[in-house]
């Protein structure tokens, strides 16, 4: 009898222990998930070029880094004349530091390398690099009306925004008028009196926004010529910043600096004016203009227009036939001469213009049937003839052109196929093989690549593409929750690069915890047709959510997905989309983590909203604000924000929080008192809290207490 009681007690204890184990995600589970993060996976990929190769100035060779099969980081030099590679330990890598950035003020070097330009007390100066002699170029710059000011609302620094003439004798820049622009305020958290930070940050609908007064300055005599025109809006053809490339965008000098071609963009990005300025007297010649119904873009990662003064021609980029293509204009008459590229695909980035041979080289998306996001490197004559795909292999190609522009390094891959690298001539002919990546060490850990998926959008017609991450230990007959990682753009998308990457955020890590993860490029994301990109124009609160819901439902017919347990998370625009999903689809999305969301675009900087949504006078911004729908919340929502976020100010989150409180809704909150838009040193803390939140509320299990991420164990 006594033994029977002891046995029953033991069996009961064992049952409780087994139940507890089934209801818990262990430290070992978190450690396995952590093994899928970038700092643990990158060194397990052998023989893949890390980042970009660096060409020697004479174009006769280059160097790059990689991990050898034994895990050692190696420095590889390539001699193209001999077609030889030499591998040494990484410690022999030469310094890449420029003489212009060793402790100096933020400055811009002249093309000849003899001078640098910088801002001091709202005015522009130049310094001789050798003698350190300084010369003041402007004298009337004042606070909020300074020269070369770098301020796009969400971006502000002391770096000067300007463009040197090719002969290093002139500078074109602007005096930025922000005198009556509204301010943004943030307050630090510290012991003692807090510090109030303020800067100019215009909002959609503001009557006054930042304006550019364009000028040209002669360095030798110090004379300044103001352009004879009204001030331009602080707008660019590529993005919501006139310095997206790190220098003054939409500028093209003629060789001797006597003329300057530029593009003026309207406040709503619907009108582009191509102009040529006489830099001696500031007179402006109107060449042509293009108007669009939604918003104009000149390319994807680079501005794709060029001024060709030698032949009085202009290469122009337009989506007028629903695809991003190149056109040839007469710079004297402003008349269209011909369309250069055509077809149901787009030019992404114009890489090289060969004026002598009248040939263009560019990256293109949409040429490969397998995936429209895969990029190829192509060439074509100015006439539109002799189109050639220089990189015919399937996959997305990353190109690094040599300084003399006669050859290029081509590294191509897919999200689930390791990269191959080689050197090609500019005509596409192979020079030599470089590397073929080996994933054997990575795969030995149990790592699996994401599965590329092709699905239908919310309209049931449009094709959408994404990546699907699966748990490594799926049990037959069991269903698993799914997490939707979202970034709705529309200037970018959830997937980002379609090149191979051993780790994409923590998507693979979350899958290791026993959850499917979907990363989907929804409608209105770029690299597709103009009509595709404009699907949410005028209502960004669509947030690609109909596509996300439709995609998950389609996947559930092929995979063991529990559609009663759907989670979603995103950062910035993804934070906006996540809260929107929880409020507008409360019966579908059950757990959400909204990080740094721009929940009301009336509270986000003017240019981004006015570009992709339209002017406030023409669009109902108020109806798109998340706080209006907070009362619909049914599931579990975690809101996170940095209180020193100068990109998406934290008041966006506070509006939603206040609405939740008024509606008597429960929510969870994490604040980072002194963090900006990204969480800096607290990035992995937020990641761990994200795992905890999904484990507790989506898996409905216990999680390890205060597991430490971001540190090599």
Secondary structure by P-SEA (a helix, b strand, c coil): caaaaaaaaaaaaaaaaaaaaaacccaaaaaaaaaacccccccccccccccbbbbccccccccccccccccbbbbbbbbccccbbbbcccccccccccccccccccccccccccbbbbbcccbbbbbcccccbbbbcccccccccccccccccccccccccccccccccbbbbbbcccccbbbbbbbbbcccbbbbbbccccccccccccccccccccccccccccccccccccccccccccccccccccccccccccbbbbbbbcccccbbbbbccccccbbbbbcbbbbbccccccccccccccccccccccccccccccccbbbbbccccccccccccccccccccccccccccbbbbbbbcccccccccbbbbbcccccccccccccccccbbbbbbcccccbbbbbbbcccbbbbbbccccccccccccbbbbaaaaaaaccccbbbbbbbcccccbbbbbbbbbbccccccbbbbbbbbccccccccccccccccccccaaaaaaaabbbbbbbbccccccccccccccccccccccaaaaaaaaaaaaaacccccccbbbbbbccaaaaaaaaaaacccccccbbbbcccccccccccccccccccccccccccccccccccccccccbbbbbbbcccccccaaaaaaaaaaaaaaccccccccccccccccccaaaaaaaaaaaaaaaccccccccccccccccc
